Amino acid sequence: MTETRIGFALTGSFCTFEKAFAQMELLSDKGYAVTPIMSENAYTTDTRFGKASDWIERAERVTGQKVIHTIAQTEPIGPRKLLDLLIIAPCTGNTLGKLAAGIYDTAPTLAVKSHRRNGGPVLIAVSTNDALESSASSIGRLMGRRGMFFVPFEQDDYRGKPTSCVADFEKILPAAQAALEGRQLQPVIF
Ligand SMILES: Cc1cc2nc3c(=O)[nH]c(=O)nc-3n(C[C@H](O)[C@H](O)[C@H](O)COP(=O)(O)O)c2cc1C
């Protein structure tokens, strides 16, 4: 049996990187061939949650592959049919907005366009404080689009941050298995 190939794209929700990397590790341990992808912001920004060079080194160690972070590196994904599934985890409000509007000027967003060229499934793990504000329309538009699936998400702090939503990163594996079968894991909002 051939290996299932998964692109794992990280965008700049730095506070969820630790949780995202745990799932990248799990997917690799389960035998998936994981290709790490990072937005330019994720690839270059040091924050209080960690240094960019450390995240890059960890992604390359876990997957055994160099991190894709430019549009030139991303473009062949579609033409060469390089992936079976593309995961964006975490997915920022910025990236949600771009995808909803058809803007493809980062490695993760162009990966979506390139992968969708072949009709491949895309799985999104939302993590943004404006999920129920300006990003609500982006999420709604993407949910109605063919081939787009969501990792189940919740309001993570409805008192302190009433418009914030975060995916349950531990559901990435079952959500990925469902997306590979063309199904949305339910309940998508819990
Ligand atoms: C420390 C830090 C934490 C951030 N956390 C988030 C977040 O959780 N969700 C989000 O949508 N944006 C967050 N941002 C803002 C994004 O990084 C910013 O909108 C950026 O343009 C996203 O670009 P990208 O989607 O191409 O990675 C954060 C920024 C910083 C510096």
The ligand as an SDF file (V2000), in Angstrom:
LIG
                    3D

 31 33  0  0  0  0  0  0  0  0999 V2000
    2.4500   36.3000   19.3560 C   0  0  0  0  0  0  0  0  0  0  0  0
    1.3960   36.3350   18.3030 C   0  0  0  0  0  0  0  0  0  0  0  0
    0.2950   35.5160   18.4300 C   0  0  0  0  0  0  0  0  0  0  0  0
   -0.7150   35.5360   17.4370 C   0  0  0  0  0  0  0  0  0  0  0  0
   -1.7830   34.7040   17.5760 N   0  0  0  0  0  0  0  0  0  0  0  0
   -2.7310   34.6740   16.6060 C   0  0  0  0  0  0  0  0  0  0  0  0
   -3.8170   33.7590   16.6920 C   0  0  0  0  0  0  0  0  0  0  0  0
   -3.9240   32.9420   17.6290 O   0  0  0  0  0  0  0  0  0  0  0  0
   -4.7330   33.7640   15.7000 N   0  0  0  0  0  0  0  0  0  0  0  0
   -4.6560   34.6220   14.6300 C   0  0  0  0  0  0  0  0  0  0  0  0
   -5.5360   34.5780   13.7590 O   0  0  0  0  0  0  0  0  0  0  0  0
   -3.6290   35.4960   14.5210 N   0  0  0  0  0  0  0  0  0  0  0  0
   -2.6660   35.5300   15.4810 C   0  0  0  0  0  0  0  0  0  0  0  0
   -1.6130   36.4030   15.3570 N   0  0  0  0  0  0  0  0  0  0  0  0
   -1.5690   37.3250   14.2160 C   0  0  0  0  0  0  0  0  0  0  0  0
   -1.0600   36.6470   12.9520 C   0  0  0  0  0  0  0  0  0  0  0  0
    0.2250   36.0890   13.1550 O   0  0  0  0  0  0  0  0  0  0  0  0
   -1.0230   37.6970   11.8250 C   0  0  0  0  0  0  0  0  0  0  0  0
   -2.3630   38.0520   11.4700 O   0  0  0  0  0  0  0  0  0  0  0  0
   -0.2780   37.2440   10.5970 C   0  0  0  0  0  0  0  0  0  0  0  0
   -0.4200   38.2150    9.5770 O   0  0  0  0  0  0  0  0  0  0  0  0
   -0.7810   35.9070   10.1150 C   0  0  0  0  0  0  0  0  0  0  0  0
   -0.1520   35.5800    8.8790 O   0  0  0  0  0  0  0  0  0  0  0  0
   -0.3250   34.1080    8.2890 P   0  0  0  0  0  0  0  0  0  0  0  0
   -1.7790   33.7750    8.3480 O   0  0  0  0  0  0  0  0  0  0  0  0
    0.1670   34.2220    6.8820 O   0  0  0  0  0  0  0  0  0  0  0  0
    0.5370   33.2320    9.1010 O   0  0  0  0  0  0  0  0  0  0  0  0
   -0.6000   36.3990   16.3230 C   0  0  0  0  0  0  0  0  0  0  0  0
    0.5470   37.1970   16.2010 C   0  0  0  0  0  0  0  0  0  0  0  0
    1.5350   37.1700   17.1750 C   0  0  0  0  0  0  0  0  0  0  0  0
    2.7530   38.0340   16.9850 C   0  0  0  0  0  0  0  0  0  0  0  0
  1  2  1  0
  2  3  1  0
  2 30  2  0
  3  4  2  0
  4  5  1  0
  4 28  1  0
  5  6  2  0
  6  7  1  0
  6 13  1  0
  7  8  2  0
  7  9  1  0
  9 10  1  0
 10 11  2  0
 10 12  1  0
 12 13  2  0
 13 14  1  0
 14 15  1  0
 14 28  1  0
 15 16  1  0
 16 17  1  0
 16 18  1  0
 18 19  1  0
 18 20  1  0
 20 21  1  0
 20 22  1  0
 22 23  1  0
 23 24  1  0
 24 25  2  0
 24 26  1  0
 24 27  1  0
 28 29  2  0
 29 30  1  0
 30 31  1  0
M  END
$$$$
